[in-house]
C-alpha cells in the first residue's frame, strides 16, 4: 500500500513539474497571420440561385401528370455539386444533375414531376442538398386538384 501511494505521489510530482512552459508564449505572430490568410481562402462556397423558388400549376384534374423545369445558376465562387433532391411525398419526383460539377457562372436545370394526387389546394416541397454554405435549399410546386367525375357523383 505504501508503495502504491509513493508511486502515485511520484507520478503526480512529475506531471506538475513537467508543464512549466506557457504554451501561448511559443506561438509566433507570423504563423497566426499565415493561418488566418489560408483559412479565409477555404471559406469560398458556391451559391445556388433559382430563377423561381415556387411554381403554381393552377387547376389540374386529379391524376393528371404535370412537370416543371426549375432553372438555376451557380452564383458563387466555387464549383457547385448537388448531392440530393427529395420531395415531401412520392407523388413529386425531382430529376437533377446528381454529383455533377457546375462551375461558377454556369446554369443548370431541375425537372420536377407531379402526378396530380390529393384534393383541393396542395403544396409540395423539394429539398435540394448541395455543397453550398447552408447545405439545403427549397423549391415548391402548387396546384389545385379538381375532383374527378366519380368523386362528384357521390
C-alpha positions, 0 to 999 in steps of 0.5 A, spaced: 500 500 500 505 504 501 508 503 495 502 504 491 501 511 494 509 513 493 508 511 486 502 515 485 505 521 489 511 520 484 507 520 478 503 526 480 510 530 482 512 529 475 506 531 471 506 538 475 513 539 474 513 537 467 508 543 464 512 549 466 512 552 459 506 557 457 504 554 451 501 561 448 508 564 449 511 559 443 506 561 438 509 566 433 505 572 430 507 570 423 504 563 423 497 566 426 497 571 420 499 565 415 493 561 418 488 566 418 490 568 410 489 560 408 483 559 412 479 565 409 481 562 402 477 555 404 471 559 406 469 560 398 462 556 397 458 556 391 451 559 391 445 556 388 440 561 385 433 559 382 430 563 377 423 561 381 423 558 388 415 556 387 411 554 381 403 554 381 400 549 376 393 552 377 387 547 376 389 540 374 384 534 374 386 529 379 391 524 376 393 528 371 401 528 370 404 535 370 412 537 370 416 543 371 423 545 369 426 549 375 432 553 372 438 555 376 445 558 376 451 557 380 452 564 383 458 563 387 465 562 387 466 555 387 464 549 383 457 547 385 455 539 386 448 537 388 448 531 392 440 530 393 433 532 391 427 529 395 420 531 395 415 531 401 411 525 398 412 520 392 407 523 388 413 529 386 419 526 383 425 531 382 430 529 376 437 533 377 444 533 375 446 528 381 454 529 383 455 533 377 460 539 377 457 546 375 462 551 375 461 558 377 457 562 372 454 556 369 446 554 369 443 548 370 436 545 370 431 541 375 425 537 372 420 536 377 414 531 376 407 531 379 402 526 378 396 530 380 394 526 387 390 529 393 384 534 393 383 541 393 389 546 394 396 542 395 403 544 396 409 540 395 416 541 397 423 539 394 429 539 398 435 540 394 442 538 398 448 541 395 455 543 397 453 550 398 454 554 405 447 552 408 447 545 405 439 545 403 435 549 399 427 549 397 423 549 391 415 548 391 410 546 386 402 548 387 396 546 384 389 545 385 386 538 384 379 538 381 375 532 383 374 527 378 367 525 375 366 519 380 368 523 386 362 528 384 357 523 383 357 521 390 
